[in-house]
Amino acid sequence: MQIESVDSFAVRIPLDSDVSFSNRTLEERDHAIVRITTDDGVEGTGFTLGYDSAEIIADAVERLLTPILLGEDPNDTERLWREMFDGTVPIGRKGLLLRAISIVDIALWDIKAKAANQPLYKLLGAYTDEVPAYASGGYYRDEKGIDGLIEEMEKYVAHGHDRVKMKVGRESVKREVERVKAAREVIGPDRTLMLDANGKWKNKQEAVNACRAFAEFDPYFIEEPVMPDSVELMSKVNESLDYPVAAGELEFSRYGFAELLREGAVDIIQPDVTVVGGVTEWMRIANWAAVKDISVAPHYNWELHVHLLAAIENGLWAEYFYRDLDVTVFDDVLEYPLKPSGGVFEVPNRAGHGVVLDKDKVDDFRSN
């Protein structure tokens, strides 16, 4: 089996209304997508959020990675990963190039699992066939307020979620304490509440003061209290709190996670398969974390992460966004959107990773 063609492109899907977290406001969601086809007619798909750079990621696949891939055996994921990574070191190692490598590697694993007629998690060595989901939300909208947050949390509880996450950091600490208190009162004392600051605070005093103000509401973790590259600062914050720091959604490759853990910056890692370097690198990171008894709670992309979490012993939960929240919209281009039932995902048994694009809908949103 040989790689015969590589097609990479971008889609842009508008939101119904602007949505904000601590330091950014979104009007649309863009994704870079790759389709890789073999001479046997097996097709693999990979994708990643573009953060307004999806076209650049897709172009990097076409210009820099496709020449490495054509004519190669898609089963050789270890070798091809290394060739793609080493071949782009002067301009890569992190950022856009790692996202490009990620979506290629995801597509190759999709091909491998389809060729083996197995779902991806079985090919990787299944540990379970069910993965708990947490409802992720608590975003900011001008018209929302605390009443809207309460209504949102009530919906998550009604859907059977024992775990929820909310954004913090956009408003004053006093106001954020009111928001966190309201969420805790809705979900009750026995459910898990997580907080996500998206790198809001600029120094130790700001971060620690805010996070300590939330402590009485028993958060399971605070995600990215400071910017992701401020590893030393994150370590100081983690050391100062009675509950753990989690991070990693914007970290790249095993080398970045090695620094986070070496510095004691996090107690929970959040690798995103579409960011770190694909399935090949994600599994390296997760298995290495298991050696240190570190838990894995990956960021976003639940369609892919359910397979990966189901293949490891140290997985926590998959992050899930309800479509009517109008924050993540990739479901709009999928034939089989994956949804939890009673707060739990059943891992799909379709061959491959199970993510099937609706080609007509993709064409409606295609931007290049």
C-alpha positions in Angstrom: 0.0 0.0 0.0 1.3 3.4 -1.0 0.2 7.0 -0.5 -1.1 8.2 -3.9 -2.5 11.6 -3.2 -2.7 14.3 -0.4 -5.4 16.9 -0.5 -5.3 19.7 2.1 -7.7 22.6 2.5 -9.4 24.9 5.0 -13.0 25.4 6.1 -14.4 28.5 7.9 -17.7 28.1 9.8 -19.3 31.3 11.2 -20.8 31.4 14.7 -24.3 32.7 15.1 -23.0 35.4 17.5 -19.6 36.4 18.9 -18.3 34.4 21.9 -15.5 35.3 24.3 -13.2 33.7 26.9 -10.7 35.5 29.2 -8.6 37.1 26.5 -10.1 36.6 23.0 -13.4 36.9 21.1 -14.4 34.6 18.3 -16.7 35.3 15.3 -16.0 32.0 13.4 -14.1 28.7 13.6 -11.7 27.7 10.9 -10.2 24.2 10.5 -7.4 22.8 8.3 -8.3 19.4 6.8 -6.3 16.8 5.0 -7.4 13.7 3.0 -4.8 11.1 2.2 -5.6 8.4 -0.3 -3.7 5.2 -1.0 -3.3 3.3 -4.3 -5.7 0.7 -2.8 -8.4 3.4 -2.5 -8.3 3.7 1.3 -8.8 7.3 2.5 -7.7 8.8 5.8 -8.8 12.1 7.2 -7.1 14.5 9.6 -8.1 18.0 10.9 -7.2 20.7 13.4 -8.5 24.1 14.5 -6.7 26.8 12.6 -7.2 29.9 14.9 -7.4 32.0 11.8 -4.5 30.2 10.2 -6.2 27.1 8.7 -5.2 28.1 5.1 -1.5 28.4 6.1 -1.6 24.9 7.8 -3.2 23.4 4.8 -0.6 25.1 2.5 2.2 23.7 4.7 0.9 20.2 4.2 0.8 20.7 0.5 4.2 22.4 0.1 6.4 20.9 2.8 4.9 17.5 3.8 3.3 16.1 0.7 6.7 15.6 -1.1 7.8 13.5 1.9 4.6 11.4 1.8 3.9 10.5 -1.8 4.8 6.9 -2.7 5.4 5.9 0.9 3.7 3.2 2.9 1.1 4.8 5.3 1.7 2.1 7.8 5.2 3.5 8.5 3.9 6.1 10.9 7.0 6.2 13.2 9.4 6.7 10.3 7.2 9.2 8.5 6.6 11.2 11.7 10.4 11.5 12.2 11.0 12.5 8.6 8.3 15.1 8.7 9.5 16.5 12.1 13.2 16.4 11.2 12.6 17.7 7.7 11.0 20.9 9.1 13.1 21.6 12.2 14.5 24.9 11.0 11.0 26.4 10.5 8.9 24.0 12.7 9.2 22.2 16.0 6.1 24.0 17.3 3.1 25.9 16.0 1.7 25.7 12.5 4.1 23.0 11.3 3.3 20.7 14.2 -0.4 21.1 13.5 0.3 20.2 9.8 2.3 17.1 10.9 -0.6 16.3 13.3 -3.3 16.2 10.7 -1.2 14.1 8.4 -0.4 11.6 11.2 -4.0 11.4 12.2 -5.0 10.6 8.6 -2.3 7.9 8.4 -3.6 6.2 11.5 -7.1 6.4 10.1 -5.8 4.6 7.0 -4.0 2.0 9.1 -7.1 1.2 11.2 -9.3 1.1 8.1 -6.9 -1.3 6.3 -7.0 -3.5 9.4 -10.8 -3.2 9.6 -10.6 -2.1 13.2 -11.7 1.0 15.1 -8.6 3.1 16.0 -8.8 2.4 19.8 -8.7 -1.4 19.1 -5.7 -1.0 16.9 -3.9 1.0 19.6 -4.7 -1.6 22.3 -8.1 -1.0 23.8 -8.3 -0.4 27.6 -12.0 0.4 27.7 -14.9 1.0 25.3 -16.5 3.8 27.2 -15.1 7.3 28.0 -16.6 9.7 30.5 -17.3 13.2 29.1 -17.3 16.5 30.8 -19.4 19.4 29.5 -17.3 22.4 28.6 -18.7 25.9 28.6 -19.2 28.9 30.7 -18.2 31.3 27.9 -19.0 35.0 27.9 -21.6 36.7 25.8 -22.8 40.3 26.2 -26.3 39.2 26.9 -25.6 36.2 29.0 -24.8 37.1 32.6 -24.9 34.9 35.6 -28.5 33.9 34.9 -27.4 32.5 31.5 -24.5 30.7 33.2 -26.9 29.1 35.7 -29.3 28.0 32.9 -26.3 26.5 31.0 -25.1 24.5 34.0 -28.6 23.3 34.7 -28.7 21.9 31.2 -25.5 20.0 31.7 -26.8 18.4 34.9 -30.0 17.5 33.1 -28.0 15.7 30.4 -26.4 13.6 33.1 -22.9 15.2 33.4 -21.1 14.7 36.6 -18.3 16.9 35.4 -18.4 20.4 34.0 -15.9 23.1 33.1 -16.3 26.9 32.9 -14.3 29.9 31.8 -12.9 32.4 34.3 -10.7 35.5 34.1 -12.5 37.9 31.8 -14.2 39.9 34.6 -13.0 41.1 38.0 -12.0 38.5 40.6 -15.1 39.5 42.7 -17.4 39.0 39.7 -15.7 35.7 38.8 -16.1 34.4 42.3 -19.9 35.1 41.9 -19.9 33.1 38.7 -18.0 30.2 40.1 -20.2 30.2 43.2 -23.3 30.1 41.0 -22.0 27.2 39.0 -21.2 25.2 42.1 -24.6 25.8 43.6 -26.3 24.5 40.4 -24.2 21.4 40.1 -24.1 20.6 43.8 -21.3 19.5 46.0 -20.8 16.0 44.6 -20.1 16.9 40.9 -16.7 17.9 39.6 -16.1 21.6 38.7 -13.2 22.6 36.5 -12.0 26.2 35.7 -10.2 27.5 32.6 -8.5 30.9 32.5 -6.8 30.6 29.1 -3.6 32.2 30.3 -5.2 35.3 31.7 -3.0 36.3 34.6 0.4 37.9 34.1 2.2 37.3 37.3 2.2 35.0 40.4 0.4 37.4 42.6 -2.5 37.9 40.2 -2.9 34.2 39.4 -2.6 32.9 43.0 -4.9 35.6 44.4 -7.6 34.7 41.9 -7.2 31.0 42.2 -7.3 31.1 46.0 -10.5 33.0 45.8 -12.1 30.1 43.9 -10.8 27.5 46.3 -13.9 27.4 48.6 -15.9 26.1 45.6 -13.7 23.0 45.4 -12.4 23.2 41.8 -10.8 20.0 40.5 -8.2 22.0 38.5 -7.4 25.4 37.1 -6.5 25.3 33.5 -3.8 27.6 32.1 -3.8 30.2 34.9 -0.9 31.9 33.0 0.4 31.9 29.5 1.5 28.4 28.3 5.1 29.4 27.6 5.5 30.8 31.2 6.5 27.4 32.5 8.4 28.7 35.5 5.6 31.0 36.5 3.0 28.2 36.1 5.2 26.0 38.3 5.1 28.7 41.0 1.4 29.0 40.8 0.9 25.2 40.9 3.1 25.0 44.0 1.1 27.8 45.7 -2.4 26.2 45.3 -4.3 23.5 47.2 -5.7 22.2 43.9 -3.9 21.3 40.7 -2.9 23.2 37.6 -3.7 21.6 34.3 -2.3 22.6 30.9 -1.1 21.4 27.5 -3.8 22.2 24.9 -1.3 24.5 23.2 1.8 22.5 24.0 3.7 20.8 21.1 5.4 17.4 21.1 6.9 15.3 23.9 9.6 17.8 24.4 7.2 20.5 25.5 5.4 18.1 27.9 8.7 17.0 29.3 9.4 20.5 30.4 6.0 21.0 32.0 6.4 17.9 34.1 10.1 18.4 34.8 9.3 21.8 36.2 6.3 20.7 38.2 4.1 23.1 36.3 1.1 20.8 36.0 -0.4 17.8 37.7 -2.8 17.0 34.8 -1.8 17.2 31.2 -4.1 18.1 28.3 -2.5 17.1 25.0 -4.5 17.7 21.9 -3.8 15.1 19.2 -4.3 17.8 16.5 -1.6 20.0 18.0 1.1 17.8 19.6 2.0 15.8 16.4 -0.9 13.4 15.8 -1.7 10.0 17.2 2.0 8.9 17.1 3.2 11.6 19.4 0.0 11.8 21.6 0.4 8.1 22.5 4.1 8.7 23.4 3.1 11.6 25.7 0.3 9.7 27.4 2.3 6.5 28.0 5.2 8.5 29.3 2.8 10.4 31.7 1.6 7.0 32.9 5.1 6.2 34.1 4.8 9.2 36.4 1.1 8.5 37.4 0.0 11.7 35.6 -3.6 11.8 34.3 -4.6 12.8 30.8 -7.6 15.0 30.1 -7.2 16.1 26.4 -8.4 19.3 24.9 -11.4 19.4 22.5 -11.6 17.1 19.5 -13.6 14.5 21.3 -14.3 12.5 18.1 -10.6 11.6 18.1 -9.8 11.7 21.8 -12.3 9.1 22.7 -10.3 6.5 20.8 -7.0 7.6 22.4 -8.4 7.8 25.9 -10.0 4.3 25.4 -6.5 3.0 24.6 -4.7 4.2 27.7 -5.0 3.4 31.4 -4.4 7.0 32.7 -7.1 8.8 30.9 -9.6 11.0 32.8 -12.3 12.4 30.5 -13.0 13.7 27.1 -14.0 17.4 26.7 -17.4 17.9 25.0 -19.1 21.1 23.7 -22.8 21.1 23.0 -23.4 22.4 19.5 -26.2 24.8 20.7 -23.5 26.6 22.8 -22.3 27.9 19.4 -18.6 27.7 20.4 -17.4 24.7 18.4 -19.1 24.0 15.1 -17.1 21.2 13.5 -20.2 19.0 13.9 -21.7 21.0 11.0 -19.5 19.2 8.5 -19.7 15.7 9.9 -21.9 12.8 8.8 -21.9 11.2 12.3 -21.5 13.8 15.0 -20.4 12.0 18.2 -22.5 12.8 21.3 -22.3 11.5 24.9 -25.3 9.8 26.6 -25.7 10.3 30.3 -22.3 11.9 30.4 -20.5 9.0 28.8 -19.2 8.4 25.3 -19.4 4.9 23.7 -16.4 4.6 21.5 -17.5 4.2 17.8 -16.9 0.9 16.2 -16.5 2.1 12.7 -13.2 1.2 11.1 -10.6 4.0 11.5 -11.2 6.9 13.8 -14.8 7.1 12.7 -14.9 10.8 11.7 -16.6 11.0 8.4 -16.8 14.3 6.6 -20.0 15.3 4.8 -18.4 16.4 1.5 -21.3 18.6 0.4 -21.2 20.5 3.7 -17.4 20.7 3.6 -17.7 22.3 0.1 -20.2 24.9 1.5 -17.6 26.1 4.0 -14.4 25.5 2.1 -12.2 28.6 1.9 -9.4 27.5 -0.4 
